[in-house]
Amino acid sequence: MKESLSKVMRRELVRGAGHIMPGVANALAARVVEQAGHKMMMVSGAAVANTYLGMPDIGLVSVTELASHVMAIRDAVNLPLLVDADTGFGNAINTRRTVKLLERSGANAIMLEDQTYPKRCGHFEGKDVIPKDEMVAKLKAAVDARVDPDLMILARTDARAVEGFEQALDRARAYQEAGADFLFVEAPLTKEELLAIPREVPGIHLCNMVIGGKTPLLPREELARAGYAVICYANAALQASLLAMQGVLRHLNEKGSIVGIEDKLMMFAERQKVLDADKFKELEKRYA
């Protein structure tokens, strides 16, 4: 019997594994991530908000909109998916529904955070967090709601920016006790803080490398030695594509042609390979 993707993710996420996890906004980005050889990916809430709405990550995407993105991504790729479910879209009862909906949509792990609703990007100013006990209740609801026991629940705390580093660690311990399978302390401010988290709260940890964000960028090897199971680059693909689009479109506006920067674009044939066009040609022949 083939091993489920949720079981694969649970097996792979062990202390010190140091897996790189790119974030994606849609099925196209997910195809690129898979073809680049990565073992897992994250459906980034910020990336979905930026690409789908053209707006910042301030809690504007609905749970049904998120689920539709997850379904499209699941149809496109065969890798484990961590889905960013923000605050669970409400209280503990809402969180139950969110987990059930996202699991049916194809999630293999679901991230829940302790910000107030509506949330903000973890590297924005002006965040606030709910009481620790309220988040514990949400996590217990999430654990109860999953159908597949291998589906993992990731507990994220944004308390570093609100209550300080020690309180963030205290929350991580409480969330672990509530049943979270792995942990994410968002936006530590120094290298010392970042490396201390897996040591101070033994368990399975994710860290997020945000280019231009509050947390120092460290190499994979150093983060793995510190104990991190997974190193997330939630918006690296999005930031790269935005910069590339800006450059090409500015050139096109100024010069009136793509001539001279053809090497900045993927050629038509290569694009069809990314989209697995040959598979659909074969299906057309089969059903013709």
Helices and strands as residue ranges (DSSP letters): H 5-12, E 19-24, H 27-35, E 41-43, H 45-48, I 49-53, H 63-76, E 81-84, H 92-105, E 109-113, H 132-145, E 152-157, G 159-161, H 165-177, E 182-185, H 191-200, E 206-208, H 220-226, E 230-233, H 236-255, G 262-264, H 268-274, H 277-287
